[in-house]
Amino acid sequence: MPVHHRHRNPPIGPEHDPHAAMSIHDVTVAYHRRPVLWDLDLDIPRGVLAAVVGPNGAGKSTMIKACLDLVPRVSGSIRLLGDEIAAVRGRIGYVPQRETVDWDFPVSALDVVCMGLYRKIGWFRPVRRRHRDAAMEALDRVGLADFADRQISRLSGGQQQRVFLARALVQDADLYFMDEPFASVDAATEQAILEVLRSLRDSGRTVIVVHHDLQTTRDYFDWLVLLNTRLVAAGRIEETWTQENLRATYGGRLTLLEAAGWAMGTAGSGQIRP
Amino acid sequence: MNGEIATIFAMAAQPFTAATAGEGDFLRILLLQDFNTRVVVAGAMLLGAVGGVVGTFLLLRRRALMGDVLGHAMLPGVAAAFLATQALGLDRSLLVLLLGGGIAATLAGLAVIGLRRVSRLDDDATMAIVLSGFFGLGVVLLSVVQASGGGGQAGLEDFVFGKTASMVTSDVVVIAIGGLLVASLAVLFFKELRLLCFDDAFAASLGRPVMGLDLLLLSMTVVTALVGLQAVGLILVVALLVIPAAAARFLTDDLRWTVAGSSIIGAMGCWVGVTVSAAAPGLPAGAMIVLATAGLFVVALLVGPKRGLLPRWSLGRSLRRAVGRDHLLRSMLECREATGNAEITADALITNRFWSTGGLAGLLRVARRAGEVIQIDRDRWRLTDRGEIEAAAMVRNHRLWEHYLLAYAHLAPSHVDRAADRIEHVLDPVLVRRLETELGALVDAGSPASPHPLIEDPSVGDVGATGGEDR
């Protein structure tokens, strides 16, 4: 390890790829001494739509939270968009899991979307008309323009998920982290969300998504990270989506249903491997 | 044994030196004709308003009990400050005592936050530990104060149960300054506090200092509890923080209005409590304030327009009525379509929909009053022109939905009728338009044909669908 590099506080050391959207080096995260992420080394290039897949408790959400500096790291370093996290916060978007907030909270859908602009608005300044206009535009993009004034508990689960997505859109970020944006939404909503994610990628942004549905992974994403506390595999989905990798990720826990899902996803793409 | 605790409760029972009690001239009190009354009412209302503002954020941050912790934690601070001034030979000063209480409360708040971080204990256990620990220390210090037997100790009891009725102008000035401070912080940081309470992870992802904002909320609570000591005392101050905020949640679904409503409820509760206790000397004002505020909470719980019990009940009732009316009009139209006869008997309707005789009679009565049906004779009814138009629109929506379910949800034709029944009453125009585009050509000719026979033969009626009908 070339120590002299570390003490001059360069934005990026040789262990990180400056062109990667997200570069994780040697990261370990533990909750009460139990490691949740162990020695994670991972680069995700810019401009991809990446899925982070793994069994429950594999550290998928923790990886996202570590990237956003929401949980303390035991060791390791992370660079986003080639820089320290604190330096690029304004270029990062985040969609937390839907269950983490109280949907009974007295705010409207528009209020929630406006929260994506709070950093831009700055301290001590109120939300103004132009901010609300931007938020309306984002709501319109996810098909919720008619629900802007509705209190958020009176939205369906899929609509709530789309409100979170709109809040991320309004952040106008270069790198997005999304924690299970497809969780418990109906088929139509899933397609609507996917369309938005693809349009983000097509406009050059990087979207990193924690995903739990093996059946759709193959079709939706172009980059795959297989995680089970340690990194199992990462790379272009055509190369990484193999039965060996999935077995290694899920161990004995790959249920029949998931195995069937894998088979379906692979059969549909004509990429069956021995 | 337990002499100190006995003393505390003896204090509670003490009648207040009610300067405003006078001869019980209720009108004089109500009209604020005495300067003293004006001082007390102004102070109490200010306090209620401030408590309502801070309490809303505390409640939404799920820290409602923090007010209780901070209140109780002030006792050792106040007692220690008293002992310190005595040891230094100084005069007892309100500001020094409040400072002591404030320091102790801040320490308690930090202890709660710190314990939560380093231990794996739940919030309620953490708060209970800190609350009882600080209060225990306070009771010990209070007994030391009493043993020391100094002349100025009489004032200490005011902090435990408040001294609303004997508030003086300087007390109100203290409340006003504290209140102004807290209110301006709430305005300045409104946006950030809203974000903190709703989604702290997202706030952190934006680079907002979550811990710093929590400390801001903590200090706002400490200031509120401190000035609240004057009115209701440290045991009941939690009421001013929690009850108005909880009541306001039944009134509105907008945070700005929740804050405003909460502070109005807090102020009103304080005003009612002070007025009642002034009119009935001997009733402790602090406790009366809490009772009055609790009374307002019950009112909000019952009639609050957003989540109150009565509005929700009447909404349910009007929805049931609307559903019943929709079903009646549609059945009449369907019976006419099936038989070709505009005059419809109650029997035919009952066969069509499995109504009870009484239920049907009620529905017909309502529809007749609304001018949607006409009674021809004892047993026969007919749709009016207006009823006809309404029914046609409803049948159209119903069948659109039936066809949608048939095409997309793969329901059996015998089941779509009931499934459509459940949903059609909540179809809004947006959804209807989407249905029309989905189903395309099918709807061009007005109402599409029903996908199932209109008059159900009870002998073949499917068991599964009739089970949940017309409760």
HADDOCK unambig.tbl for C-alpha pairs under 7 A between the chains (distance, minus, plus):
assign (segid A and resid 68 and name CA) (segid B and resid 205 and name CA) 5.79 0.50 0.50
assign (segid A and resid 70 and name CA) (segid B and resid 204 and name CA) 6.63 0.50 0.50
assign (segid A and resid 89 and name CA) (segid B and resid 206 and name CA) 6.29 0.50 0.50
assign (segid A and resid 89 and name CA) (segid B and resid 207 and name CA) 6.58 0.50 0.50
assign (segid A and resid 94 and name CA) (segid B and resid 202 and name CA) 6.96 0.50 0.50
assign (segid A and resid 94 and name CA) (segid B and resid 205 and name CA) 6.96 0.50 0.50
assign (segid A and resid 101 and name CA) (segid B and resid 198 and name CA) 6.35 0.50 0.50
assign (segid A and resid 101 and name CA) (segid B and resid 199 and name CA) 5.83 0.50 0.50
assign (segid A and resid 102 and name CA) (segid B and resid 198 and name CA) 6.78 0.50 0.50
assign (segid A and resid 105 and name CA) (segid B and resid 198 and name CA) 6.74 0.50 0.50
assign (segid A and resid 106 and name CA) (segid B and resid 253 and name CA) 4.47 0.50 0.50
assign (segid A and resid 106 and name CA) (segid B and resid 254 and name CA) 4.78 0.50 0.50
assign (segid A and resid 106 and name CA) (segid B and resid 255 and name CA) 5.11 0.50 0.50
assign (segid A and resid 107 and name CA) (segid B and resid 253 and name CA) 6.44 0.50 0.50
assign (segid A and resid 107 and name CA) (segid B and resid 254 and name CA) 5.27 0.50 0.50
assign (segid A and resid 107 and name CA) (segid B and resid 255 and name CA) 6.03 0.50 0.50
assign (segid A and resid 115 and name CA) (segid B and resid 195 and name CA) 6.89 0.50 0.50
assign (segid A and resid 119 and name CA) (segid B and resid 206 and name CA) 6.21 0.50 0.50
assign (segid A and resid 124 and name CA) (segid B and resid 188 and name CA) 5.23 0.50 0.50
assign (segid A and resid 124 and name CA) (segid B and resid 189 and name CA) 6.22 0.50 0.50
assign (segid A and resid 151 and name CA) (segid B and resid 253 and name CA) 6.41 0.50 0.50
